[in-house]
């Protein structure tokens, strides 16, 4: 029972991080290829394909998420929606 709950929490948080990144791209009118370029100064050498694989695979690091937010110049994050 506890493992199922932990799994659901992880699923929700993975989806939340992905959705926040996708939402910021949409708000700023950017595409994945734009974010891939914006991430280069933060040490991320990705292609569009590798970025999309990372997003669909799930479980990316908090550091990667923060790099995305910084690259997209996000000042505040609302995790309640």
N, C-alpha and C positions, 0 to 999 in steps of 0.2 A: 504494500500500500504506500509506504513512504517513498520507495523507489519510483513508483508511478507518478507521485506528486512532484518529486524532484525532476523527473523527465519532462513533465508538463511545464514546470517553471523554466527549465532550460529552453524548451521549444518556444515559449512565449518571449523570452529575452532575446533569443536568436532572431526571431521574426521582428521584434521591436527594433533591433539594431539595423537590420536590413531595410525595414520600412522607413526608418529615420533617414538613412542614406538616400534611398530612392526618393523620398519626399523632398529632401533638400535639392537633389538634382532637378526634380520637377519644378520646384519653386523658383529656381534660378535659371530655368530654361536650358539646362546643360544635359549633355549625353554622357554615357559611360566613357567614350573616348576622350571627352574633356577632363573628366575626373582622373583618368589614367595619367594624363599629362600633368595635371595639378599635383598629383601625388609624387612625381619624380623628385622634387626638392626635399621630400621627406623620406627619401631612401627606398621608395617602392618602385621597382622596375617591373611593371605589369603590362600585359597586352589587354585588349578588350576581352579576349577569350579567357585569359587567366583571371581577370577581375570577375567576370560573370561566373566562372567556375567556383571561385572563392565565395561568392555570394550564394550560389545555389547549394554548395557543399555544407555551408553552415559552420558554426563553431569558430569563426575568426576571432582574433585576439582583441582585447580592449584597446591595445595600442593601435591596431589597424583602424578600428572604429574612430579613435581620437584623431589619427592622421587624416582620415576622410573628412571629419568635421572641421579640422583646422584648414585643410586644403580648400574646403568649400566656404571658408570664412564664417562659420557658424558661431555666433556669440552665446546663444542660449538654446537649450534643448528641453522640450516639454515631453516628458515620458508618460503623461497621463492620458494621451489619446492614441 
